[in-house]
Structure formats: C-alpha cells, structure tokens
Amino acid sequence: MKVKSYRELIVWQKSMELATLVFQVTKSFPKSEQYGLINQIRRAAFSIPSNIAEGFCRGGRAEFRQFLQIAFASGAELETELEIAKNIEILQERDYTILISKLGEIMRMLNKMITNIRNDQKKTSF
C-alpha cells in the first residue's frame, strides 16, 4: 500500500506525540529558561515532525531523504538539550527516561528510512 500522506507515517505520528509531550514537560521548567533552554528544546522537538512532513510533501525521494536527515539531526540536538536539562536538574530523571526512550525509537525509524532511500537511489542510479 502506497502512503498518500505524511500523516500516515508512523514516524511522523510518534514524533508528533513526542513534540506534544516535550511541550507538556517543559511547562514545569523555571521561567528563567523561557527564552533559553525551553525554547531550544521545543524548537528541536517541533522540528522533527515538521521536517518529516515538509520532506514528504516535496515529492522527490532525494529531497525527502534530505529532510529526514534534518529531522534526524534535530533529534540529536533534542537529545543533547534533554541531557543538559537533566544534568542541571530542571528535568526529572523519570521524564528524561521517557522522552529519551521515545526519541530513540523515532531516531531508529528515521535512520532506517534514510538508509532505505539511499540504498534505493544507489540501485536506480545505473
């Protein structure tokens, strides 16, 4: 079955859930971080599903792969920022564990999609 909309992609659905959870968790961060770490964490989290959607709608496989790579890089940024928040004790260990677990699953899915597209492109480039 051919996917007709990015909304059908499990990785997009899971990244939307993660973005929503990140928003909820960061509500409890100190107000002093409103324009610092809170903003950075939210932007990285929101970037993942946004880039999946944009890449899908671009129409080409090469462009889709490029946007998946951007989403993957945003995931690495988010992972780093969550660890910083945990280390400076504004993110509880329990929340960190949940977020990192969900992010890890998304990152694995993105990596597999990127690899599959790259391999498909190598096969058809002859």
Protein Blocks (a to p, Z undefined) as FASTA:
>chain_A
ZZfbfklpmklmmmmmmmmmmmmmmmmpcfklmmmmmmmmmmmmmmmmmmmmmmmmnopa
klmmmmmmmmmmmmmmmmmmmmmmmmnopacfklmmmmmmmmmmmmmmmmmmmmmmmmmm
mmmmZZ
